[in-house]
Amino acid sequence: MGGLNSAAAAKITEICARYKDERTPLMMILSDIQNEYGYIPLEVQELVSKETGISVAEIYGVVTFYSFFSLTPKGKYIVGCCLGTACYVKGAQNVIDKFSEILKIQPGETTEDGLFTLDALRCIGACGIAPAVSISGKVYPKMSVDQVPKVIEELKKEYQEKEGA
């Protein structure tokens, strides 16, 4: 968040206050913050600690344990390549490697333009359509290495049309 501004601090304080009567509010607070801002940097964790009395170490432990929380901003398009057993045996490693090659990032990283984040996922429950790729909630079935460039170009085009660029 590049230095927590007063509006963001007020919003986070308000999120914490929503759950003040809960016995174990941390997951709900962090989930709301993740949904609001897309990530939970250390400065936010410190504010949550101050508001809740939960140690920064415990908050950090939760943020880094659960894969749906992030310490860094995510891209506009989150490309999740399933590497579960069914997907893996049908070539998912080659698919994620192709995304990595074209986007010039490794799993867990975001492109410099902030457009794509590449994630390696465990089973996403789409074994019958392996290898499966999930991009911002949309599942792409039976993904092949040959399809990767086309998917990336379509997403770039979609983004440009939305942004009017």
C-alpha positions in Angstrom: 0.0 0.0 0.0 3.1 2.1 -0.2 2.8 3.8 3.2 -0.5 3.5 5.0 -2.6 6.7 4.3 -5.2 7.9 6.8 -8.1 6.7 4.7 -6.7 3.2 4.5 -5.9 3.2 8.2 -9.4 4.3 9.0 -10.9 1.6 6.8 -8.7 -1.1 8.4 -9.6 0.2 11.9 -13.3 0.0 10.9 -12.8 -3.6 9.7 -11.2 -4.6 13.0 -14.1 -2.9 14.9 -16.7 -5.0 13.0 -15.4 -8.1 14.7 -14.6 -6.8 18.2 -17.2 -9.0 19.8 -16.0 -12.2 18.0 -14.0 -14.7 20.0 -11.5 -15.4 17.2 -11.7 -12.5 14.8 -8.4 -12.7 13.0 -9.4 -14.7 9.9 -12.5 -12.6 9.3 -10.5 -9.4 9.7 -7.7 -10.5 7.4 -10.2 -11.9 4.8 -12.0 -8.5 4.7 -8.7 -6.6 4.3 -7.5 -9.0 1.6 -10.8 -8.5 -0.3 -10.6 -4.7 0.1 -7.0 -4.2 -0.8 -5.8 -7.4 -2.5 -2.9 -7.9 -0.1 -1.8 -7.6 3.6 1.6 -5.9 4.0 3.5 -5.7 7.3 2.3 -2.1 8.0 -1.3 -3.3 7.9 -0.5 -6.3 10.1 1.0 -3.9 12.6 -2.2 -1.8 12.6 -4.4 -4.9 13.0 -2.1 -5.9 15.9 -2.6 -2.5 17.6 -6.4 -2.7 17.1 -6.9 -6.3 18.2 -4.1 -7.0 20.7 -3.0 -10.0 18.6 0.8 -10.1 18.1 2.3 -9.2 14.7 4.0 -12.6 14.8 0.7 -14.5 15.0 -0.9 -12.3 12.3 2.2 -12.8 10.1 2.0 -16.5 10.7 -1.6 -16.7 9.6 -1.0 -14.4 6.5 1.9 -16.6 5.3 0.3 -19.9 6.2 -2.9 -19.5 4.1 -2.3 -19.3 0.4 -5.3 -17.0 -0.2 -3.6 -14.2 1.8 -0.8 -12.3 0.1 2.0 -10.0 1.4 2.4 -8.3 -2.0 -0.1 -6.9 -4.5 -1.5 -9.3 -7.1 -1.9 -8.7 -10.8 -5.1 -7.8 -12.6 -5.2 -11.4 -13.8 -4.2 -14.2 -11.4 -3.1 -17.2 -13.4 -3.3 -20.3 -11.3 -1.9 -23.4 -12.8 -3.0 -26.6 -11.1 -0.1 -28.9 -10.3 -2.3 -31.6 -8.6 -1.6 -35.2 -9.5 -4.1 -35.5 -12.4 -3.0 -32.2 -13.9 0.6 -32.8 -13.4 0.6 -36.2 -15.2 -1.2 -34.6 -18.1 1.5 -31.9 -18.6 0.7 -29.1 -16.2 4.4 -28.5 -15.4 5.0 -27.7 -19.1 2.0 -25.3 -19.1 3.2 -23.4 -16.0 6.7 -23.3 -17.5 5.3 -21.7 -20.7 3.3 -19.1 -18.8 6.5 -18.4 -16.8 8.6 -18.1 -20.0 6.2 -15.7 -21.8 5.3 -13.6 -18.8 9.0 -13.5 -17.7 8.0 -14.3 -14.0 8.2 -17.3 -11.7 5.3 -18.7 -9.8 4.4 -16.4 -6.9 5.5 -13.3 -8.9 3.7 -10.5 -10.6 4.7 -8.9 -13.9 6.2 -5.4 -13.8 3.2 -3.9 -15.4 1.0 -5.4 -12.7 -1.2 -7.2 -15.2 -0.4 -10.9 -14.4 0.4 -12.9 -11.2 1.5 -16.5 -11.8 0.6 -19.1 -9.1 1.3 -22.8 -8.8 -1.8 -24.4 -7.2 -2.4 -27.7 -5.7 -5.5 -29.6 -6.7 -8.4 -27.2 -7.7 -10.9 -30.1 -8.1 -10.9 -30.1 -11.9 -9.3 -33.5 -12.4 -11.6 -34.5 -15.2 -10.5 -31.6 -17.3 -6.8 -31.8 -16.6 -4.6 -29.9 -17.0 -6.7 -27.1 -15.6 -5.7 -23.4 -15.3 -7.8 -20.9 -13.3 -7.5 -17.2 -14.4 -9.2 -14.8 -12.0 -11.9 -17.4 -11.3 -12.5 -18.7 -14.8 -11.3 -22.3 -15.4 -9.6 -23.1 -18.7 -9.9 -26.9 -19.2 -7.4 -29.2 -20.9 -4.8 -26.4 -21.2 -1.9 -27.1 -23.6 1.4 -25.4 -24.0 0.3 -24.3 -27.5 -2.8 -22.5 -26.0 -0.8 -20.4 -23.5 0.3 -17.6 -25.9 -3.2 -17.2 -27.2 -4.7 -17.0 -23.7 -2.2 -14.3 -22.7 -2.9 -12.2 -25.8 -6.7 -12.5 -25.3 -6.3 -11.3 -21.7 -4.1 -8.4 -22.7 -6.6 -7.4 -25.4 -9.5 -7.7 -22.9 -7.6 -5.4 -20.5 -6.8 -2.8 -23.2 -10.5 -2.7 -24.3 -11.6 -2.3 -20.7 -9.1 0.4 -20.0 -9.7 2.1 -23.4 -6.0 2.0 -24.2 
